[in-house]
Amino acid sequence: MSKLFKPLQIKDIEFNNRITVSPMCMYSSEDGFSNDWHLVHLGSRAIGRPGLIFTEAAAVSPEGRITPDDLGIWKDEHIPGLRKITDFLKSHGTVAGIQLAHAGRKASTTSPWKGGKFLDPQNGGWQTVAPGPKPFDDSNPAPRELDKAGIEKVIADFKAAAKRSREAGFQVAEIHAAHGYLLHQFLSPLSNSRTDKFGGSFENRIRLVLEVVDVVKKEWPQNFPLFVRISATDWVDGGWNIEESVALSKILKTKGVDLIDCSSGGLVPDAKIPVAKGYQTQFAHRIKTEAEIKTGAVGLITTAEEAEEIIGSGKADLVFLAREFLRNPYFPLNAAKNLGVEIEWVPQYQRAKPRN
């Protein structure tokens, strides 16, 4: 029997299967608003029947955007458009998730197909912020080091975003602490050279993540799942590593976090990452085993057989697929056929369902 299509219960939310549409930036918003593109893009994946669909990273503040085209959740006016999306996703039996994010020093760039370069304030960009003044690379100006008031604003922005996410109908919230964005910047000694209570020791570097988790939980329903995405390693000597990721995951479990979404890298431009099939699954497996917390595996998972092996062997509890869902919005329907599993198709598509 397929483990990939076995339901998973986390708190009061049941996922019909273990397949997740990973957050993928669409760079198609104006002033943070969702629009028809987001409804059609995410709605198409719902027709394919994954257990969980995440929006792209939703910025908790305007300065937290990667680009001016990012999705946002920093004001109440964003709620109705997102509610339209969550209503549609849930009407087709999938769980609606949102990823809450702040880009930190990697903010204020143009979208990838516009060059992906730093955008200065004279051309629609803004002042970036970070744990310290070190930029992401030599092509970027120095970010502004966050002072006490700046850190308090970041924390308050995540809290307000969690409240809006609840009101928009989301059932899973994920705090983005990976890929070199702001919370990851605080975690890693490569980007965090502070000497106050938010820098230096492991306990200090994880402090902002823990404080964000605490305030998000105040606004997020206790019976709904809370995930945290981390980069399990920076892939650089002296950077954030898997041992620290295990230690952080143990603490996050005590804080009430339900699942660690295990990615890697993104902090520095010169990391040597051994990209290959399922190359990050090892981190999900180790964190699941050593921290005794549910995990999600992500990274070049492209076939039903690969996903089945990850779940079936107990390496992770969910598989997160990104680019494969861009190629094939109906991946779960095809995966079910390949694995010999009967899965319900939407009525409008049933006449196309394979009969053998």
Wavefront OBJ file of the C-alpha trace (Angstrom):
o trace
v 0.000 0.000 0.000
v 1.307 3.452 -0.899
v 2.551 5.506 2.032
v 2.667 8.611 -0.172
v -1.111 8.613 -0.397
v -1.733 7.803 3.244
v -3.469 10.730 5.010
v -1.528 12.681 7.633
v -3.144 14.318 10.641
v -1.409 17.282 12.283
v -3.482 18.781 15.073
v -6.975 19.380 13.632
v -5.887 19.422 10.000
v -5.829 16.287 7.858
v -3.791 16.161 4.663
v -5.266 13.746 2.114
v -1.780 12.693 1.067
v 1.870 13.574 1.708
v 2.429 15.634 -1.465
v 3.008 19.368 -0.974
v 3.222 22.201 -3.469
v 6.297 24.011 -2.212
v 6.352 27.821 -2.011
v 7.471 29.215 -5.384
v 7.864 32.927 -6.055
v 5.775 34.060 -9.003
v 6.905 37.718 -9.006
v 3.484 38.685 -10.326
v 2.043 40.983 -7.659
v 1.604 44.725 -7.514
v 1.886 46.297 -4.054
v 1.753 42.790 -2.586
v -1.726 41.967 -3.872
v -2.690 38.546 -5.163
v -4.537 38.550 -8.467
v -5.989 36.265 -11.128
v -2.559 34.793 -11.845
v -2.245 33.499 -8.273
v -5.787 32.131 -8.261
v -5.292 30.271 -11.537
v -1.759 29.098 -10.724
v -2.575 27.746 -7.265
v -6.059 26.647 -8.270
v -4.656 24.533 -11.099
v -2.510 22.660 -8.617
v -5.560 22.060 -6.412
v -7.242 20.274 -9.316
v -4.264 17.890 -9.227
v -5.164 16.950 -5.617
v -2.009 17.457 -3.521
v -2.453 17.288 0.222
v -1.094 20.800 0.849
v -0.523 23.873 -1.304
v 1.628 26.793 -0.178
v 1.514 30.270 -1.594
v 4.819 31.745 -2.570
v 6.716 33.584 0.179
v 4.428 36.340 1.435
v 6.326 39.380 2.677
v 5.436 40.532 6.182
v 6.448 44.101 5.320
v 7.142 46.102 2.151
v 10.859 46.176 2.924
v 10.747 42.415 3.449
v 10.022 41.728 -0.223
v 12.656 40.172 -2.443
v 11.362 42.221 -5.375
v 8.655 44.857 -5.907
v 6.632 42.054 -7.532
v 6.393 39.817 -4.440
v 3.203 38.657 -2.780
v 2.473 40.425 0.506
v 0.571 40.031 3.743
v 1.532 43.316 5.406
v -1.829 45.072 5.275
v -5.458 44.148 5.765
v -6.310 44.983 2.168
v -4.380 41.878 1.094
v -6.811 39.574 2.901
v -9.831 39.421 0.496
v -7.788 38.331 -2.519
v -6.030 35.650 -0.517
v -9.344 34.519 0.945
v -10.657 33.913 -2.569
v -7.690 31.608 -3.183
v -7.946 29.686 0.091
v -11.683 29.165 -0.422
v -11.012 27.623 -3.832
v -8.184 25.393 -2.596
v -10.220 24.065 0.304
v -13.268 23.471 -1.898
v -11.147 20.939 -3.807
v -9.962 19.077 -0.745
v -6.469 20.485 -0.356
v -5.065 22.334 2.645
v -4.098 25.982 2.117
v -0.727 27.080 3.493
v 1.095 30.400 3.572
v 4.818 31.048 3.969
v 5.649 34.188 5.978
v 8.904 35.805 4.946
v 11.305 38.727 5.218
v 14.172 38.899 2.717
v 16.536 41.011 4.827
v 19.726 41.857 2.926
v 18.521 39.890 -0.133
v 15.623 42.321 -0.638
v 15.194 45.118 -3.183
v 16.134 43.277 -6.352
v 14.477 43.025 -9.729
v 12.564 39.864 -10.630
v 14.642 37.104 -12.266
v 13.414 37.765 -15.800
v 14.167 41.472 -15.281
v 17.788 40.700 -14.429
v 17.632 39.763 -10.751
v 19.937 42.651 -9.816
v 19.906 45.069 -6.904
v 17.292 47.781 -7.300
v 18.365 51.129 -5.893
v 15.884 53.488 -4.212
v 15.986 55.913 -7.154
v 14.515 53.172 -9.349
v 11.847 51.797 -7.041
v 13.997 49.925 -4.551
v 14.462 50.497 -0.835
v 16.954 50.333 2.011
v 17.634 46.740 3.011
v 18.151 45.576 6.592
v 20.126 42.725 8.139
v 21.833 41.598 11.361
v 24.850 43.632 10.287
v 26.201 45.784 7.456
v 27.671 42.947 5.361
v 25.944 42.694 1.954
v 24.982 39.440 0.249
v 27.608 39.990 -2.468
v 29.884 42.662 -3.862
v 27.238 43.977 -6.237
v 24.923 44.997 -3.382
v 25.309 48.001 -1.086
v 25.587 47.472 2.645
v 22.276 46.793 4.402
v 21.320 48.787 7.466
v 22.036 46.943 10.714
v 18.824 46.375 12.613
v 18.722 48.173 15.956
v 16.449 47.263 18.863
v 13.475 49.097 17.371
v 14.079 47.493 13.979
v 14.119 43.991 15.464
v 10.950 44.733 17.408
v 9.288 45.871 14.182
v 10.264 42.636 12.412
v 8.774 40.596 15.239
v 5.594 42.684 15.247
v 5.310 42.349 11.454
v 5.411 38.547 11.655
v 2.782 38.613 14.390
v 0.435 40.839 12.378
v 1.007 38.713 9.275
v 0.004 35.575 11.184
v -3.244 37.240 12.244
v -4.026 38.264 8.679
v -3.174 34.772 7.446
v -5.724 33.307 9.825
v -8.332 35.788 8.654
v -7.517 34.949 5.031
v -8.458 31.321 5.632
v -5.065 29.613 5.685
v -4.794 26.354 7.624
v -0.995 26.028 7.765
v 1.536 28.781 8.411
v 5.230 28.380 7.675
v 7.894 30.748 9.001
v 10.633 31.191 6.400
v 14.028 30.924 8.120
v 15.959 29.575 5.119
v 17.622 30.498 1.818
v 19.654 33.395 3.136
v 16.687 35.561 4.045
v 16.457 37.608 7.240
v 15.845 34.937 9.885
v 18.505 32.702 8.314
v 20.866 35.694 8.329
v 20.500 35.833 12.107
v 21.075 32.081 12.450
v 24.349 31.917 10.559
v 27.683 33.211 11.904
v 28.623 34.015 8.301
v 26.088 36.860 8.245
v 25.596 37.562 11.952
v 28.530 39.219 13.698
v 26.469 41.026 16.334
v 27.721 41.345 19.882
v 24.349 41.868 21.567
v 21.824 39.230 22.670
v 21.012 38.431 19.005
v 24.539 37.462 17.992
v 27.560 35.399 18.942
v 26.539 32.169 20.645
v 24.161 29.600 19.179
v 21.591 30.579 21.827
v 21.793 34.223 20.771
v 21.729 33.592 17.029
v 18.529 31.524 17.272
v 16.837 34.086 19.528
v 15.050 36.016 16.766
v 13.615 32.849 15.216
v 12.308 31.748 18.611
v 10.792 35.152 19.334
v 9.084 35.158 15.936
v 7.694 31.679 16.629
v 6.385 32.857 20.002
v 4.488 35.848 18.600
v 3.155 33.951 15.593
v 1.739 31.317 17.941
v -0.151 34.046 19.813
v -2.107 34.823 16.647
v -2.146 31.424 14.975
v -4.903 28.959 16.006
v -3.556 26.391 18.460
v -5.296 23.606 16.529
v -3.637 24.529 13.190
v -0.166 23.341 12.127
v 2.876 25.613 12.292
v 5.936 24.815 10.158
v 9.398 26.379 10.011
v 11.549 26.192 6.873
v 15.285 26.138 7.538
v 18.422 25.799 5.484
v 19.880 22.775 7.230
v 23.389 23.789 6.151
v 25.086 26.750 4.493
v 27.380 24.301 2.656
v 30.310 26.477 3.828
v 32.867 25.786 6.559
v 32.140 27.943 9.579
v 28.538 28.500 8.581
v 25.235 27.210 9.903
v 25.327 23.401 9.858
v 23.231 20.284 10.316
v 24.251 19.837 13.951
v 22.898 23.306 14.758
v 19.801 22.552 12.701
v 19.107 19.451 14.784
v 19.611 21.437 17.988
v 17.305 24.229 16.799
v 14.667 21.714 15.704
v 14.627 20.159 19.162
v 13.944 23.586 20.659
v 11.314 24.435 18.051
v 9.489 21.240 18.941
v 9.247 22.382 22.563
v 7.871 25.686 21.267
v 4.994 23.895 19.533
v 6.312 23.847 15.970
v 4.865 20.819 14.187
v 7.173 20.275 11.205
v 10.594 21.349 9.956
v 10.726 21.987 6.211
v 14.318 21.020 5.381
v 16.023 22.954 2.606
v 19.616 24.238 2.444
v 21.921 26.967 1.193
v 21.128 30.439 -0.087
v 23.103 32.477 2.438
v 26.242 33.175 0.428
v 26.763 33.260 -3.341
v 29.893 31.100 -3.453
v 28.675 27.982 -1.622
v 29.534 24.703 -3.357
v 26.269 22.769 -3.268
v 26.278 19.143 -4.489
v 22.937 19.369 -6.266
v 21.546 15.960 -7.197
v 18.358 13.925 -6.968
v 16.952 14.198 -3.448
v 20.181 15.779 -2.177
v 18.487 17.429 0.813
v 16.453 14.439 1.969
v 19.348 13.420 4.235
v 18.687 16.511 6.349
v 14.972 15.776 6.713
v 15.824 12.224 7.764
v 18.421 13.234 10.319
v 16.284 15.972 11.871
v 13.250 13.679 11.990
v 15.298 10.972 13.708
v 17.386 13.044 16.108
v 14.971 15.861 16.963
v 11.940 13.544 16.911
v 9.848 16.035 14.968
v 7.966 15.743 11.692
v 9.902 16.896 8.638
v 9.390 17.786 5.012
v 11.856 16.795 2.292
v 12.463 19.154 -0.622
v 14.897 19.327 -3.513
v 14.766 17.758 -7.002
v 12.048 15.264 -6.135
v 10.499 14.636 -9.531
v 8.895 11.179 -9.685
v 6.240 9.242 -7.841
v 8.760 6.520 -7.048
v 11.206 8.970 -5.452
v 8.469 10.528 -3.356
v 7.125 7.112 -2.327
v 10.581 5.954 -1.233
v 11.123 9.041 0.931
v 7.802 8.664 2.731
v 7.762 4.868 2.739
v 11.218 4.581 4.296
v 10.363 7.099 7.003
v 12.863 9.738 5.912
v 10.238 12.498 6.018
v 6.535 13.011 6.631
v 5.837 15.258 3.629
v 7.510 15.758 0.274
v 7.690 19.299 -1.083
v 7.769 19.585 -4.879
v 8.401 22.842 -6.700
v 9.628 22.782 -10.297
v 7.962 19.451 -10.977
v 4.630 21.111 -10.176
v 5.434 23.826 -12.701
v 5.971 21.149 -15.322
v 3.033 19.053 -14.222
v 0.235 20.698 -12.195
v -1.461 17.299 -11.902
v 1.505 15.419 -10.475
v -0.528 13.655 -7.748
v -3.014 12.272 -10.279
v -0.186 10.835 -12.365
v 1.681 9.606 -9.295
v -1.387 7.745 -8.078
v -1.703 5.971 -11.415
v 1.986 5.015 -11.377
v 1.714 3.650 -7.838
v -1.564 1.812 -8.423
v -3.571 4.045 -6.103
v -7.180 5.033 -6.707
v -7.584 8.789 -6.242
v -10.657 10.898 -6.808
v -10.580 13.231 -9.806
v -12.688 16.375 -9.971
v -15.967 15.680 -11.823
v -15.069 18.026 -14.665
v -11.966 15.936 -15.485
v -13.233 12.415 -14.822
v -13.820 11.611 -18.473
v -10.036 11.899 -18.957
v -9.151 9.541 -16.097
v -7.185 6.489 -17.244
v -9.237 3.313 -16.939
v -6.447 0.761 -16.882
l 1 2 3 4 5 6 7 8 9 10 11 12 13 14 15 16 17 18 19 20 21 22 23 24 25 26 27 28 29 30 31 32 33 34 35 36 37 38 39 40 41 42 43 44 45 46 47 48 49 50 51 52 53 54 55 56 57 58 59 60 61 62 63 64 65 66 67 68 69 70 71 72 73 74 75 76 77 78 79 80 81 82 83 84 85 86 87 88 89 90 91 92 93 94 95 96 97 98 99 100 101 102 103 104 105 106 107 108 109 110 111 112 113 114 115 116 117 118 119 120 121 122 123 124 125 126 127 128 129 130 131 132 133 134 135 136 137 138 139 140 141 142 143 144 145 146 147 148 149 150 151 152 153 154 155 156 157 158 159 160 161 162 163 164 165 166 167 168 169 170 171 172 173 174 175 176 177 178 179 180 181 182 183 184 185 186 187 188 189 190 191 192 193 194 195 196 197 198 199 200 201 202 203 204 205 206 207 208 209 210 211 212 213 214 215 216 217 218 219 220 221 222 223 224 225 226 227 228 229 230 231 232 233 234 235 236 237 238 239 240 241 242 243 244 245 246 247 248 249 250 251 252 253 254 255 256 257 258 259 260 261 262 263 264 265 266 267 268 269 270 271 272 273 274 275 276 277 278 279 280 281 282 283 284 285 286 287 288 289 290 291 292 293 294 295 296 297 298 299 300 301 302 303 304 305 306 307 308 309 310 311 312 313 314 315 316 317 318 319 320 321 322 323 324 325 326 327 328 329 330 331 332 333 334 335 336 337 338 339 340 341 342 343 344 345 346 347 348 349 350 351 352 353 354 355 356
